[in-house]
Amino acid sequence: MPNETEATEATDISETTHSYEQARDELAQVVTKLEAGGITLEESLTLWERGEKLANICQDWLDGARRRLAAIEPKPAAGE
């Protein structure tokens, strides 16, 4: 099982308050821990689940940025 510090770190900031950069950085830390190994299966599963949530947060930010850019992109004139 994850130790108390890891469990607390994973839930300190609600998903809705993560900036893209925060989520990306935490995701990078999760990947590093998983790649390093030396943790239990339960810890690995907990980290994997957290990584999935963080990846979704990043994707949501990117999708939102694409929508915003598409909304301000100039539209071609009717004759073009």
MARDRENPA-753652 format. One record per residue (C-alpha): x, y, z; residue in three letters. Coordinates in steps of 0.02 Angstrom, whole numbers, plus 50000, padded with zeros to 5 digits. Each point is the difference from the previous one (the first is absolute). Last residue first. Layout:
! MARDRENPA-753652
XYZALA;...
This chain:
! MARDRENPA-753652
494045159047441GLU;498335007649946GLY;499124998150168ALA;501465007650096ALA;501054987950102PRO;499665000450188LYS;501335007750111PRO;500474988950147GLU;499275006850161ILE;498834985450038ALA;501244987149935ALA;501315006650121LEU;498794998650146ARG;499494982549950ARG;501814994549984ARG;500405007350172ALA;498524990750075GLY;500594983649923ASP;501745003050070LEU;499335003450174TRP;498874984749994ASP;501474989449940GLN;501075005950146CYS;498614995850124ILE;499784983049918ASN;501874996550016ALA;499895004950184LEU;498574987950030LYS;500934985949911GLU;501585003850098GLY;499044998950163ARG;499354983049949GLU;501764994349954TRP;500685006650166LEU;498694990250097THR;500344984549897LEU;501875001450028SER;499765002550187GLU;498914984350006GLU;501284990249899LEU;501345005150123THR;501395012049962ILE;501794997149944GLY;499675006449826GLY;500905015349930ALA;498835000449850GLU;498465001750111LEU;500805013850103LYS;500565009549843THR;498274998249923VAL;499185007150156VAL;501225014550003GLN;499635004049817ALA;498144999650039LEU;500305012350142GLU;500875011849879ASP;498644998449868ARG;498605002750128ALA;500855015350072GLN;500385007049826GLU;498224997649939TYR;499375008950155SER;499254988950131HIS;498545007650094THR;498644988849929THR;500974984250039GLU;499985004050185SER;501695003550076ILE;500514990250154ASP;499384983249933THR;501564991949929ALA;501145008450125GLU;498964992950143THR;500134982249935ALA;501875001949972GLU;500275007150175THR;498914986850083GLU;500984985649924ASN;499304991549849PRO;499414982250030MET;
